[in-house]
Amino acid sequence: MARLNARIRSRLFGTLLRQDIGFFDKTKTGEITSRLAADTTTVADQVCLNLNVMLRSITQAALVLVRSLLPRGDTQHANP
């Protein structure tokens, strides 16, 4: 997760550097640095959470599919 966070932060920083001068005139430096740190962590956490949910759902779907394709045993019992 740390690599993902660093990658997001690097891309966001690159995008910030490409902003026109007017952006920096109306946006405070503290707000930019705070959002750079906080928002990237939030996004990385959400991406990891969504990947976790997606992998769990795929695994459950695969297990249900395998279970449905397996032959069933005889569930009827003979009464003595």
LINLINFEN-V213953 format. One line per field, one symbol per residue. psi: psi as a letter, one per 40 degrees, with the letter a starting at -180 (. if undefined). A space follows every 50 residues. Layout:
psi = ???
This chain:
psi = dddddddddddddddddeiidddddehidddddddddddddddddddddd ddddddddddddddddddeiiiihehihh.
